[in-house]
Amino acid sequence: MSIPDGVYLLSSAAETVISRLIRFGTGGEHGHLSIVFLQDGQLRAYSFARRRWSTPLDGAFVEEGRERYTFGGGRCSSLALFSLPGEVQRRARRRLARLRPELENCLYNLPDAVANSVGLRVRSRVAHTCVSYCALVLGLDGRRRAVSLCQVLHAVGAQMVYRGSLAGLERFAGARFWEGDSDFYSERLGKTEAVMTVLGSQGRSLARIAREWLG
């Protein structure tokens, strides 16, 4: 089977400590959200996530490769693909193209991730979570109620078209996930270096957010 080329949303759950904590806090089945472009037989997903496997809170804007969903014999325990109305797709294309240079300089917004678990927001233009990034690209950044993953899906009229495994998704879509993300695992750090990298990343992110809020 195959589905039309276009822009989709992909929600997922992984059997990692971070993913479990997010799902516990939000009460949702999935804790991660990506914007997916399906074109010419390839699935390309963009989100805010960790830059390396060994540094879970050292996050930024990333293009997610197949390895992120299959590492360790099936790191992704479940996922779902959602279609979007035509105007939402067009808006997402335009906004991502315009905002991408800015997004590539942003870091992970840990305070927003923590606040999100209790239905609150710590908004920032210089740091994002996967949910706030998707809300921004989808044109929902001005809506205070678009807090959780489920609320974003509802706000844009997303319709689930597939639920299951990554291999099943590729068969359903008639497309292969991008495989250019090998550095995600090849750049694994030792424990000490990984901890220092996470602390440095979050320190920079918190400093940026503080300057933004105070400025």
C-alpha positions in Angstrom: 0.0 0.0 0.0 1.1 3.6 -0.4 -0.3 7.0 0.7 0.0 10.4 -1.0 3.1 12.5 -0.7 2.7 15.2 1.8 3.2 16.4 5.4 2.3 14.1 8.3 2.7 13.9 12.1 4.4 11.0 13.7 3.9 10.3 17.4 5.9 7.6 19.2 6.8 5.9 22.5 10.3 4.5 23.2 11.3 2.2 26.1 13.8 4.7 27.5 13.8 6.4 30.9 13.1 9.8 29.4 10.2 8.6 27.3 8.6 6.7 30.2 8.9 9.8 32.5 7.2 12.0 29.8 4.4 9.5 29.3 3.9 9.2 33.1 3.7 12.9 33.5 1.4 13.6 30.6 -0.7 10.4 30.9 -0.4 9.9 27.2 0.4 6.7 25.3 3.1 8.5 23.2 5.6 11.1 24.4 7.3 12.2 21.2 6.0 14.1 18.2 7.7 14.7 14.8 6.8 16.4 11.6 7.2 14.0 8.6 7.7 14.8 5.0 6.8 11.9 2.6 8.2 12.5 -0.8 9.6 10.3 -3.6 9.5 7.1 -1.6 11.3 8.5 1.5 10.1 9.5 4.9 12.0 12.4 6.5 11.2 13.3 10.1 12.1 16.5 11.9 11.8 17.2 15.6 13.5 18.4 18.8 15.3 15.4 20.4 18.7 14.3 21.8 21.6 14.9 19.5 23.4 11.7 20.7 22.2 8.4 22.1 24.5 8.9 25.2 23.2 12.4 26.1 19.4 12.3 26.5 18.9 16.0 27.6 21.4 17.5 25.2 18.7 18.2 22.6 18.2 20.3 19.6 16.5 20.5 16.2 17.3 17.2 14.4 16.4 15.2 11.3 15.6 11.8 12.7 16.9 8.7 10.9 15.6 5.2 10.9 18.2 4.3 13.6 16.4 6.4 16.2 13.3 4.2 16.0 15.0 0.8 15.7 18.1 0.9 17.9 18.6 -1.9 20.3 16.3 -4.3 18.5 13.2 -2.1 18.6 13.7 0.9 20.8 10.4 2.4 19.6 7.7 0.4 21.2 4.8 2.0 19.3 4.1 4.8 16.9 1.2 6.3 15.0 1.1 8.4 11.7 -1.5 11.2 11.3 -2.6 12.9 8.2 -3.2 16.7 8.1 -5.6 18.9 6.2 -4.2 20.5 3.1 -4.0 24.0 4.4 -2.2 22.8 7.5 0.3 21.0 5.3 1.0 24.0 3.2 1.4 26.2 6.3 3.9 23.6 7.8 6.0 23.6 4.7 6.2 27.4 4.6 6.9 27.9 8.2 9.5 25.2 8.5 11.3 26.5 5.4 11.3 30.0 6.9 12.1 29.1 10.5 14.6 26.3 10.0 17.7 28.6 10.2 16.4 29.9 13.6 15.4 26.4 14.8 18.8 25.0 14.1 20.3 27.4 16.6 17.8 26.5 19.4 18.4 24.1 22.3 16.1 21.7 24.2 13.7 23.5 26.6 13.8 21.3 29.7 11.7 23.7 31.9 8.9 23.5 29.3 9.1 19.7 29.2 8.7 19.6 33.0 5.9 22.2 33.0 4.2 20.3 30.2 3.7 17.3 32.4 1.3 19.3 34.6 -0.4 21.2 31.8 1.6 24.4 31.9 4.0 26.1 29.5 7.4 27.8 29.7 7.4 29.4 26.3 10.6 30.3 24.6 11.8 31.4 21.1 15.3 30.1 21.8 14.5 26.6 23.1 11.9 24.0 22.3 10.5 20.6 23.1 9.2 18.3 20.4 5.7 19.5 21.1 6.4 23.2 21.2 8.4 22.8 18.0 5.5 21.1 16.2 3.1 23.7 17.6 5.3 26.4 16.2 5.7 24.9 12.7 2.0 24.1 12.5 1.0 27.7 13.4 -0.3 26.9 17.0 2.4 28.8 18.9 -0.1 31.6 19.8 -2.6 29.2 21.3 -2.1 28.7 25.0 -4.2 25.5 25.1 -2.0 23.7 22.7 0.2 22.3 25.4 0.3 18.5 25.1 0.9 16.2 22.2 -2.8 15.2 22.1 -3.9 18.8 22.2 -1.7 19.6 19.2 -3.1 16.7 17.2 -6.6 17.8 18.0 -6.0 21.5 17.2 -4.8 20.8 13.7 -7.5 18.2 12.9 -5.0 15.4 12.6 -6.4 12.0 11.6 -4.7 8.7 12.5 -4.0 6.7 9.3 -1.6 4.1 10.7 -0.7 2.5 14.0 2.0 -0.1 14.6 5.6 -0.8 14.0 8.2 1.2 11.9 8.5 -1.7 9.4 4.7 -1.8 9.1 4.7 2.0 8.6 7.2 1.7 5.8 5.0 -0.9 4.1 1.9 1.1 4.6 3.4 4.3 3.3 5.3 2.7 0.5 8.4 4.6 1.6 11.6 4.1 3.4 12.7 6.1 6.4 15.8 8.3 5.9 19.0 6.4 6.9 21.5 9.3 7.1 21.6 9.6 10.9 24.4 7.2 11.7 26.3 9.8 13.7 23.6 9.6 16.4 25.1 6.3 17.6 28.7 6.5 16.4 29.3 9.6 18.6 28.7 7.9 21.9 30.4 9.5 24.8 31.8 8.2 28.1 29.8 8.7 31.2 31.8 11.7 32.5 31.9 13.4 29.2 28.2 12.7 28.6 27.2 14.2 32.0 29.3 17.3 31.4 27.8 17.7 27.9 24.3 17.5 29.2 25.0 20.0 32.0 26.7 22.4 29.6 23.8 22.1 27.1 21.2 22.7 29.8 23.2 25.5 31.3 23.3 27.3 27.9 19.6 26.7 27.4 18.6 28.0 30.8 20.8 31.1 30.3 19.2 31.8 27.0 15.7 31.4 28.4 16.5 33.6 31.4 17.8 36.4 29.1 14.7 36.1 26.9 12.3 36.3 29.9 14.2 39.1 31.6 15.1 41.1 28.5 
